[in-house]
Amino acid sequence: MKSLATLLRKTAGLRGWQLSQLTRRSQEAYWVMGKAETVRCNTVHNYKLLVQTPVDAMTMGESSTCFQSWSAPLRTLVEESIERAKLVRNPCYDFCAPWQKTEDDSRILDPQVWDATLDSVLHYGEDLHEFCRKELSGFTLNSLELFFEDFSYTITNHRGLDLAADSTRVVADYALTAPDDQHEVVVLQKRRFLEDLKLKEQLAADAQVLSALERAELPPTGEFPVVLAEEALDTLFDFFLAQLDGHALFNQYSIFKKGDSVLPEAIEEWDISSTPFLRGGMRSYTFDELGFPMRKVTLVRKNQVENFLIDGRHAGLLQQPHTSALANVEVSCGDVPYQDFLEDGVLELLKFSTFRPNPVSGAFSGEIRFGYFHRHGKKIPVRGGSVSGTTLAAFTRARKAAERVQRARYYGPKGIFFTALTVAGQ
């Protein structure tokens, strides 16, 4: 990387360049039907070269080259990247100027994961299997994959920027089967800190879901009060994040501008922020992929647009101040305890096959994988069918739970109560 950076500094006729390296070390173990099948460790170096060539005051050439190894002379790599850049005409933006990094990496780096060995990964997995055998009798952990990963990311560019950051990630992918062999849950979990994975708690909860699925039925059809929680929270606010982003401004599909009322007739006040400083957040970073500093940005305050997420690239394209790239979503909580939402006639929906609001229209339709219909004092398990609505209309009559939870990229109310959503079931 140093040799390539030295060559780039000596190359004439460039508007700008950036070189980044992402080194990933991984300790991995795989189990099938309770037996360790494969263990491996690997280290991968991924490099990315961004090159800009001058055209005029408003446009530039641009190309990117990604590689893990390069057998030809480095000069060939640079020359080929420049030739590709000359074929492109893109609006101009500048790479990041040098700045002083003050935040350390403690929020995104787990020493236990960083120092992990294959033996420690195997011990962790065997302990999970022993837990299942003792505590979840009859349930089968068909497969388990564990990845303990650490990352080192460095950036340097023609303006003198030189940054580095370290982070960790734990990935668990497993399949748990019910005693009747008719139902299975497949789970993929990613966390930065091993202690946040809480796989024993998750497996116990999955076993309860599988037991309930044996007597689950289709939800009723019609307009119903609905509580969205757990998996729905991961994507529920994507419409707001997409609309309040520099990409939406540049491509002119945002329906908002600063000061607009997002939910003018809402029954509750909403604060929505993007925060990169959440401990363990999977979107917590010190700087983005172009080296620009990450910052907390309040997007919506008391139902009004306060800011947009404008990363360094779009700041140049829009000629607007840089705020930050997207990080974890943080949402203000309400005053009503979650349990108080679960009244007679309410559908509590927790797991979905798909749930992703459209970034332009806000329309959503989620295929229900598991939930409960609260009826006459009973919790009736439901599965199948779908729930649908449009984000702005739904949130106008929505309320937030008082309890706060943290998920991989979410920090906010445990659940959101919607007065009426469309349910298709029986």
C-alpha positions as CSV (number, residue, x, y, z in Angstrom):
1,M,0.0,0.0,0.0
2,K,2.9,2.4,0.8
3,S,4.5,1.7,-2.6
4,L,1.3,2.3,-4.4
5,A,0.7,5.6,-2.5
6,T,4.2,6.7,-3.3
7,L,3.6,6.0,-7.0
8,L,0.3,7.9,-7.0
9,R,2.0,10.9,-5.5
10,K,4.4,11.0,-8.4
11,T,1.7,10.5,-11.1
12,A,1.0,13.7,-13.0
13,G,-2.4,14.7,-14.4
14,L,-4.6,13.4,-11.6
15,R,-7.4,15.5,-10.1
16,G,-7.2,13.3,-7.0
17,W,-6.8,9.8,-5.6
18,Q,-7.7,7.7,-2.6
19,L,-6.3,4.3,-1.5
20,S,-7.9,2.2,1.2
21,Q,-7.1,-1.2,2.7
22,L,-9.5,-3.4,4.7
23,T,-7.8,-6.4,6.4
24,R,-10.2,-9.0,7.8
25,R,-9.0,-11.8,10.1
26,S,-11.6,-14.5,10.8
27,Q,-11.7,-17.5,13.1
28,E,-14.5,-19.8,11.8
29,A,-16.2,-23.0,13.0
30,Y,-19.1,-25.1,11.5
31,W,-21.2,-27.7,13.2
32,V,-23.8,-30.1,11.6
33,M,-26.1,-32.0,13.8
34,G,-24.0,-31.2,16.9
35,K,-20.7,-32.3,15.4
36,A,-17.9,-29.9,14.5
37,E,-17.4,-30.4,10.7
38,T,-15.0,-27.6,9.7
39,V,-12.7,-25.1,11.4
40,R,-10.6,-22.6,9.6
41,C,-8.9,-19.2,10.0
42,N,-8.1,-16.8,7.2
43,T,-6.7,-13.3,6.6
44,V,-7.8,-11.3,3.6
45,H,-6.5,-8.0,2.4
46,N,-8.9,-6.0,0.3
47,Y,-7.6,-2.9,-1.5
48,K,-9.5,-0.2,-3.3
49,L,-8.1,2.6,-5.5
50,L,-10.2,5.6,-6.4
51,V,-8.9,7.9,-9.1
52,Q,-10.2,11.2,-10.4
53,T,-9.1,12.8,-13.6
54,P,-9.8,16.5,-14.6
55,V,-12.3,17.4,-17.3
56,D,-13.6,20.9,-16.5
57,A,-14.8,23.0,-13.5
58,M,-18.0,21.0,-13.2
59,T,-17.1,17.4,-14.3
60,M,-14.4,14.9,-13.8
61,G,-13.4,11.4,-14.8
62,E,-13.7,8.7,-12.1
63,S,-12.9,5.1,-11.6
64,S,-12.4,2.5,-8.9
65,T,-10.3,-0.6,-8.8
66,C,-10.8,-3.3,-6.2
67,F,-8.2,-6.0,-5.8
68,Q,-6.7,-8.5,-3.3
69,S,-3.4,-9.1,-5.1
70,W,-1.8,-7.6,-8.1
71,S,0.8,-9.5,-10.1
72,A,1.5,-6.9,-12.8
73,P,3.6,-3.7,-12.1
74,L,1.8,-1.2,-9.9
75,R,2.3,1.4,-12.6
76,T,0.0,-0.8,-14.8
77,L,-2.7,-0.7,-12.2
78,V,-2.5,3.1,-12.0
79,E,-2.5,3.5,-15.8
80,E,-5.4,1.2,-16.3
81,S,-7.4,3.0,-13.6
82,I,-6.7,6.4,-15.2
83,E,-7.8,5.1,-18.6
84,R,-11.1,3.9,-17.3
85,A,-11.6,7.2,-15.5
86,K,-11.2,9.1,-18.7
87,L,-14.2,7.3,-20.2
88,V,-16.5,8.8,-17.4
89,R,-18.1,12.2,-17.0
90,N,-19.3,12.6,-13.4
91,P,-20.1,15.7,-11.3
92,C,-17.2,16.9,-9.2
93,Y,-16.6,16.2,-5.5
94,D,-13.5,16.4,-3.5
95,F,-11.8,13.8,-1.3
96,C,-11.6,14.5,2.5
97,A,-9.0,16.9,3.8
98,P,-6.9,15.8,6.8
99,W,-8.6,16.0,10.2
100,Q,-7.8,14.8,13.7
101,K,-9.5,11.7,14.9
102,T,-10.4,12.1,18.6
103,E,-12.8,9.1,19.1
104,D,-11.1,5.8,19.9
105,D,-12.4,2.4,18.7
106,S,-13.6,1.0,22.0
107,R,-17.3,1.3,21.0
108,I,-16.8,-1.1,18.1
109,L,-13.9,-3.3,19.2
110,D,-14.3,-6.3,21.6
111,P,-10.9,-7.4,22.9
112,Q,-12.3,-10.9,23.5
113,V,-13.1,-11.2,19.8
114,W,-9.9,-9.5,18.7
115,D,-7.8,-12.0,20.6
116,A,-9.9,-15.0,19.8
117,T,-8.4,-18.3,18.7
118,L,-10.0,-21.3,17.0
119,D,-10.0,-23.0,20.3
120,S,-12.1,-20.2,21.9
121,V,-14.5,-20.3,19.0
122,L,-14.9,-24.0,19.3
123,H,-15.4,-23.8,23.1
124,Y,-18.1,-21.2,22.6
125,G,-19.9,-23.3,20.1
126,E,-19.7,-26.5,22.1
127,D,-21.1,-24.7,25.1
128,L,-24.1,-23.7,23.0
129,H,-24.7,-27.3,21.9
130,E,-24.5,-28.4,25.5
131,F,-27.0,-25.8,26.5
132,C,-29.4,-27.0,23.9
133,R,-29.0,-30.6,25.0
134,K,-29.7,-29.8,28.6
135,E,-32.1,-26.9,28.5
136,L,-34.0,-27.4,25.2
137,S,-34.8,-31.1,25.2
138,G,-36.3,-32.3,22.0
139,F,-35.2,-29.3,20.0
140,T,-32.4,-29.9,17.5
141,L,-29.7,-27.5,16.6
142,N,-29.2,-28.8,13.1
143,S,-26.5,-26.4,12.1
144,L,-24.3,-23.7,13.6
145,E,-21.8,-21.4,12.0
146,L,-19.7,-19.0,14.1
147,F,-17.4,-16.3,12.7
148,F,-15.2,-14.3,15.1
149,E,-13.9,-11.5,12.9
150,D,-11.7,-8.4,13.3
151,F,-11.1,-5.6,10.8
152,S,-8.4,-3.0,10.3
153,Y,-9.4,-0.2,7.9
154,T,-6.9,2.4,6.6
155,I,-7.4,5.3,4.2
156,T,-4.9,7.7,2.6
157,N,-5.4,10.2,-0.2
158,H,-3.7,13.0,-2.2
159,R,-4.7,15.7,0.2
160,G,-2.7,14.2,3.1
161,L,-5.5,12.3,4.9
162,D,-4.2,9.3,6.8
163,L,-6.7,7.4,9.0
164,A,-7.0,4.0,10.6
165,A,-9.7,2.2,12.6
166,D,-10.1,-1.2,14.1
167,S,-13.3,-3.1,14.8
168,T,-14.7,-6.6,15.5
169,R,-17.8,-8.6,14.6
170,V,-19.3,-11.9,15.7
171,V,-21.6,-13.7,13.2
172,A,-23.8,-16.6,14.2
173,D,-25.9,-18.5,11.7
174,Y,-28.0,-21.4,12.9
175,A,-31.0,-23.6,12.3
176,L,-33.2,-24.9,15.2
177,T,-35.8,-27.5,14.6
178,A,-38.9,-28.3,16.7
179,P,-39.5,-31.7,18.3
180,D,-42.2,-32.5,15.7
181,D,-39.6,-31.8,12.9
182,Q,-42.3,-29.8,11.2
183,H,-41.1,-26.3,12.0
184,E,-37.7,-24.7,11.9
185,V,-36.2,-21.2,12.6
186,V,-33.2,-20.0,10.8
187,V,-31.4,-17.1,12.5
188,L,-28.5,-14.9,11.3
189,Q,-27.2,-12.6,14.1
190,K,-24.3,-10.0,13.8
191,R,-22.9,-8.1,16.8
192,R,-19.6,-6.3,17.5
193,F,-19.4,-7.6,21.1
194,L,-19.6,-11.3,22.0
195,E,-21.6,-10.5,25.2
196,D,-24.2,-8.7,23.1
197,L,-24.9,-11.8,21.0
198,K,-26.8,-13.6,23.9
199,L,-27.3,-16.7,21.9
200,K,-28.5,-18.9,24.8
201,E,-31.3,-16.4,25.4
202,Q,-32.1,-16.3,21.7
203,L,-32.2,-20.0,21.4
204,A,-34.5,-20.3,24.4
205,A,-36.8,-17.7,22.8
206,D,-36.7,-19.5,19.4
207,A,-37.7,-22.7,21.2
208,Q,-40.8,-21.0,22.6
209,V,-41.6,-19.7,19.1
210,L,-41.3,-23.2,17.6
211,S,-43.6,-24.6,20.3
212,A,-46.2,-21.9,19.5
213,L,-45.9,-22.5,15.8
214,E,-47.3,-26.0,16.3
215,R,-50.6,-24.5,17.0
216,A,-50.3,-21.3,15.0
217,E,-53.0,-20.2,12.6
218,L,-53.5,-17.5,9.9
219,P,-54.2,-14.1,11.3
220,P,-57.7,-12.6,10.6
221,T,-58.2,-10.4,7.5
222,G,-59.2,-6.8,7.8
223,E,-58.1,-3.5,9.5
224,F,-56.6,-4.2,12.9
225,P,-54.5,-2.4,15.6
226,V,-51.0,-3.7,15.2
227,V,-47.8,-3.7,17.3
228,L,-44.6,-4.1,15.3
229,A,-41.6,-5.2,17.3
230,E,-38.4,-7.2,17.2
231,E,-37.4,-7.9,13.5
232,A,-39.7,-5.2,12.1
233,L,-37.7,-2.5,14.0
234,D,-34.7,-3.2,11.9
235,T,-36.2,-1.7,8.8
236,L,-39.3,0.1,10.0
237,F,-37.7,3.6,9.8
238,D,-36.0,3.0,6.4
239,F,-38.4,5.4,4.6
240,F,-37.4,8.3,6.8
241,L,-33.7,7.5,6.5
242,A,-33.9,7.2,2.7
243,Q,-35.9,10.4,2.3
244,L,-33.7,12.5,4.6
245,D,-30.5,11.5,2.8
246,G,-28.2,13.4,0.4
247,H,-28.8,10.8,-2.3
248,A,-32.5,11.6,-2.3
249,L,-31.7,15.3,-2.5
250,F,-29.3,14.9,-5.3
251,N,-31.6,12.6,-7.3
252,Q,-34.6,14.8,-6.5
253,Y,-36.9,12.1,-5.0
254,S,-37.0,13.5,-1.4
255,I,-40.5,14.8,-0.6
256,F,-39.1,16.9,2.3
257,K,-37.0,20.0,2.9
258,K,-35.7,21.5,6.2
259,G,-38.4,22.7,8.4
260,D,-41.1,20.6,6.9
261,S,-43.6,18.8,9.2
262,V,-43.0,15.1,8.6
263,L,-46.1,14.1,10.5
264,P,-48.3,17.2,10.8
265,E,-51.2,15.4,12.5
266,A,-49.4,12.8,14.5
267,I,-50.7,12.0,18.0
268,E,-47.1,11.8,19.3
269,E,-43.9,13.7,18.8
270,W,-41.1,11.8,17.0
271,D,-37.4,12.4,17.2
272,I,-35.3,10.4,14.8
273,S,-31.5,10.5,14.7
274,S,-28.6,8.8,13.0
275,T,-25.8,8.1,15.6
276,P,-22.4,6.5,14.9
277,F,-21.4,6.5,18.6
278,L,-23.7,3.7,19.8
279,R,-21.7,1.1,21.6
280,G,-21.8,-2.1,19.7
281,G,-23.9,-0.7,16.8
282,M,-23.3,-2.4,13.5
283,R,-23.4,1.0,11.8
284,S,-21.1,2.6,14.4
285,Y,-18.0,4.0,12.7
286,T,-15.5,6.8,13.3
287,F,-15.3,7.7,9.6
288,D,-17.0,6.7,6.4
289,E,-15.5,5.0,3.4
290,L,-14.2,8.2,2.0
291,G,-12.6,9.2,5.3
292,F,-15.1,11.9,6.3
293,P,-15.9,12.0,10.0
294,M,-19.1,10.4,11.2
295,R,-21.4,12.6,13.4
296,K,-24.6,12.2,15.2
297,V,-27.4,13.9,13.1
298,T,-30.9,14.7,14.3
299,L,-33.0,14.2,11.3
300,V,-36.5,14.7,12.8
301,R,-37.1,16.7,16.0
302,K,-40.7,17.0,17.3
303,N,-42.0,15.8,13.9
304,Q,-40.1,18.5,11.9
305,V,-37.2,18.0,9.5
306,E,-34.1,19.4,11.2
307,N,-31.3,17.9,9.0
308,F,-30.4,15.6,6.2
309,L,-27.7,13.0,6.1
310,I,-25.2,14.4,3.6
311,D,-22.0,12.5,3.3
312,G,-18.8,13.9,2.0
313,R,-19.5,12.9,-1.6
314,H,-23.0,14.4,-1.7
315,A,-21.9,17.5,0.1
316,G,-19.6,18.2,-2.9
317,L,-22.3,17.3,-5.4
318,L,-25.0,19.4,-3.8
319,Q,-22.6,22.2,-2.7
320,Q,-24.1,21.9,0.8
321,P,-22.4,21.4,4.2
322,H,-21.3,17.9,5.1
323,T,-23.3,16.4,8.0
324,S,-22.6,12.6,8.0
325,A,-23.1,9.3,6.3
326,L,-25.8,7.0,7.6
327,A,-25.2,5.3,11.0
328,N,-27.5,3.6,13.5
329,V,-31.0,4.8,13.8
330,E,-32.0,6.2,17.2
331,V,-35.7,6.9,18.0
332,S,-37.2,8.6,21.0
333,C,-39.4,6.5,23.3
334,G,-42.9,7.2,24.5
335,D,-44.8,7.0,27.8
336,V,-46.9,3.9,27.4
337,P,-45.5,0.6,28.7
338,Y,-45.2,-2.0,25.9
339,Q,-47.5,-4.4,27.7
340,D,-50.3,-1.8,27.7
341,F,-50.5,-1.9,23.9
342,L,-51.5,-5.6,24.0
343,E,-55.2,-5.2,24.5
344,D,-58.0,-7.3,23.1
345,G,-58.0,-7.4,19.3
346,V,-54.4,-6.3,18.9
347,L,-52.0,-8.2,16.6
348,E,-48.5,-8.3,17.9
349,L,-46.2,-9.1,15.0
350,L,-42.6,-10.1,15.7
351,K,-40.9,-12.0,12.9
352,F,-41.1,-11.5,9.1
353,S,-39.9,-13.2,6.0
354,T,-39.7,-9.8,4.3
355,F,-40.4,-6.3,5.7
356,R,-38.8,-3.3,3.9
357,P,-40.7,0.0,3.3
358,N,-40.3,1.4,-0.2
359,P,-37.8,4.3,0.0
360,V,-39.8,6.5,-2.3
361,S,-43.4,5.9,-1.5
362,G,-43.1,4.5,2.0
363,A,-45.5,1.6,1.2
364,F,-44.7,-1.6,3.0
365,S,-46.0,-5.1,3.0
366,G,-44.5,-7.6,5.4
367,E,-44.9,-11.4,5.1
368,I,-45.7,-12.6,8.7
369,R,-43.5,-15.3,10.0
370,F,-44.7,-15.2,13.6
371,G,-46.7,-13.1,16.0
372,Y,-49.7,-13.2,18.4
373,F,-53.4,-12.3,18.1
374,H,-54.5,-11.0,21.5
375,R,-58.1,-12.1,21.9
376,H,-60.3,-12.6,25.0
377,G,-57.3,-12.7,27.3
378,K,-55.5,-15.2,25.2
379,K,-52.3,-15.0,23.0
380,I,-53.1,-16.9,19.8
381,P,-50.0,-17.7,17.8
382,V,-50.3,-16.5,14.2
383,R,-48.3,-17.3,11.1
384,G,-48.7,-16.5,7.4
385,G,-50.5,-13.7,5.6
386,S,-49.2,-10.2,5.5
387,V,-49.5,-6.7,7.1
388,S,-49.4,-3.6,4.9
389,G,-49.7,0.1,5.0
390,T,-47.9,3.4,4.1
391,T,-45.3,4.9,6.4
392,L,-46.6,8.4,6.7
393,A,-50.3,7.4,7.1
394,A,-49.4,4.7,9.6
395,F,-47.1,6.8,11.8
396,T,-49.7,9.6,12.0
397,R,-51.7,7.4,14.4
398,A,-48.8,5.5,15.9
399,R,-47.5,5.4,19.5
400,K,-44.1,4.5,20.9
401,A,-43.4,2.1,23.8
402,A,-41.7,3.5,26.9
403,E,-39.1,0.7,27.1
404,R,-35.9,1.0,25.0
405,V,-34.1,-1.8,23.2
406,Q,-31.0,-2.0,21.1
407,R,-30.7,-4.2,18.1
408,A,-27.9,-4.4,15.5
409,R,-28.5,-1.0,13.9
410,Y,-31.5,0.3,16.0
411,Y,-31.8,2.0,19.4
412,G,-35.3,3.0,20.3
413,P,-38.8,1.9,21.5
414,K,-39.3,-1.8,22.2
415,G,-42.4,-1.7,19.9
416,I,-44.6,0.7,17.9
417,F,-48.4,0.6,18.2
418,F,-50.3,1.4,15.0
419,T,-54.0,2.2,15.3
420,A,-55.0,0.4,12.1
421,L,-53.0,-1.5,9.5
422,T,-54.3,-3.8,6.8
423,V,-53.9,-7.5,7.5
424,A,-54.4,-10.3,4.9
425,G,-54.9,-13.7,6.4
426,Q,-57.8,-16.0,6.8
